[in-house]
Amino acid sequence: MTANTSPDAVAKIAELTRGISIAMLTTVDPAGHLTARPMAQQETEFDGDLWFFVEKDSRTAQNIAASPTTGVSLSSASTWVSLSGTAELVDDRAKARDLWNSMVEAWMPGGVDDPDLTLVHFTAEAGEYWDTPGGLVASAISFAKAKVTGERYDGGDSDVVDLS
């Protein structure tokens, strides 16, 4: 499947990611295994970049320092987004202050000036989404219709998007 490069497709990814606060950040560990962990997304205006807070000595930070290839998955009751790209560790106190909120403080009680605090800057290169407008009710109706008619289940919109 060829990736969609239209501004509408990029805007669709932005719209779908905006309402999802927790993402799964996937990195590559030293043995080459994929490792995913939940992370709180810090910016709601998706432009291909996402920001997360981590501790400098965390496995997440170590994995990113060794291999910047990363993935981010976001999901809600009716939407799934998968992003692939690269991540870098950014030690920028001004950006950290800009992104700081009470949710972060619960995980990082040392505060925004904690010397062990750093940012993960994720840059998406490609994305794929699955969206079921109407949520679970619409999905259930489409599923039932497929079973009754013998036609293939149409769960909604999906696309592969080039974000680079």
ChimeraX attribute file (.defattr): number of C-alpha atoms within 10 A of each C-alpha:
attribute: neighborCount
match mode: 1-to-1
recipient: residues
	/A:1	5
	/A:2	8
	/A:3	14
	/A:4	17
	/A:5	14
	/A:6	12
	/A:7	10
	/A:8	11
	/A:9	21
	/A:10	20
	/A:11	13
	/A:12	16
	/A:13	26
	/A:14	17
	/A:15	14
	/A:16	20
	/A:17	27
	/A:18	15
	/A:19	14
	/A:20	17
	/A:21	15
	/A:22	16
	/A:23	22
	/A:24	18
	/A:25	23
	/A:26	23
	/A:27	27
	/A:28	20
	/A:29	17
	/A:30	12
	/A:31	6
	/A:32	10
	/A:33	10
	/A:34	13
	/A:35	16
	/A:36	18
	/A:37	11
	/A:38	13
	/A:39	17
	/A:40	16
	/A:41	20
	/A:42	19
	/A:43	16
	/A:44	15
	/A:45	13
	/A:46	17
	/A:47	14
	/A:48	18
	/A:49	16
	/A:50	20
	/A:51	24
	/A:52	20
	/A:53	24
	/A:54	20
	/A:55	18
	/A:56	18
	/A:57	11
	/A:58	11
	/A:59	15
	/A:60	21
	/A:61	22
	/A:62	17
	/A:63	21
	/A:64	20
	/A:65	14
	/A:66	12
	/A:67	17
	/A:68	17
	/A:69	18
	/A:70	23
	/A:71	26
	/A:72	24
	/A:73	20
	/A:74	22
	/A:75	20
	/A:76	15
	/A:77	9
	/A:78	18
	/A:79	20
	/A:80	19
	/A:81	23
	/A:82	20
	/A:83	26
	/A:84	21
	/A:85	19
	/A:86	20
	/A:87	26
	/A:88	18
	/A:89	21
	/A:90	15
	/A:91	15
	/A:92	11
	/A:93	16
	/A:94	10
	/A:95	13
	/A:96	21
	/A:97	12
	/A:98	11
	/A:99	17
	/A:100	15
	/A:101	13
	/A:102	10
	/A:103	10
	/A:104	17
	/A:105	12
	/A:106	10
	/A:107	12
	/A:108	16
	/A:109	10
	/A:110	12
	/A:111	18
	/A:112	22
	/A:113	11
	/A:114	12
	/A:115	12
	/A:116	15
	/A:117	21
	/A:118	22
	/A:119	22
	/A:120	21
	/A:121	16
	/A:122	24
	/A:123	23
	/A:124	23
	/A:125	16
	/A:126	20
	/A:127	25
	/A:128	19
	/A:129	22
	/A:130	19
	/A:131	21
	/A:132	18
	/A:133	14
	/A:134	11
	/A:135	15
	/A:136	13
	/A:137	12
	/A:138	15
	/A:139	18
	/A:140	13
	/A:141	13
	/A:142	17
	/A:143	16
	/A:144	13
	/A:145	15
	/A:146	15
	/A:147	12
	/A:148	9
	/A:149	9
	/A:150	9
	/A:151	10
	/A:152	11
	/A:153	15
	/A:154	12
	/A:155	20
	/A:156	16
	/A:157	11
	/A:158	15
	/A:159	18
	/A:160	21
	/A:161	23
	/A:162	19
	/A:163	23
	/A:164	11
